[in-house]
Amino acid sequence: MMGTLTRRGIARYVSGELGFSVRESQKLVDMLLGEICLALKGGAAVKIVKFGIFRPVEKSARMGMSPVDGKPIEIPPRKAAAFRPSRILKAVVNGEQREEILPDRRGQQADRS
């Protein structure tokens, strides 16, 4: 099993590929993720071609059980983000397609830290 790809790992990859400092790359990654969050918070979907769509969703109120005493409790409505992967991403994950959505990394592993 592979490790978890983190913000820092993405920044290191961007730094190595584009020649930016790790600090500049971290700022770039943070800006990108911040824009995605702002769009979702504002109710907009975020479509990344060949990757997938992030959509804000409304979760309705529901009944649940208290983990402390097992009594029924009402879980209030809330907003959440949902992700729907593209057909291409699904195929890549399942090994059915070469990683065309990603730059050619010539078999290298992503820096996972």
Buried (B, 14 or more C-beta within 10 A) or exposed (E): EEEEEEEBBBBBBBBEEEEBEEEBBBEBBEEEEEEBEEBBEEEEEBEEEEBBBBBBEEEEEEEEEEEEEEEEBEEEEEEEBEEEEBEBBEBBEEEEBEEEBEEEEEEEEBBBE
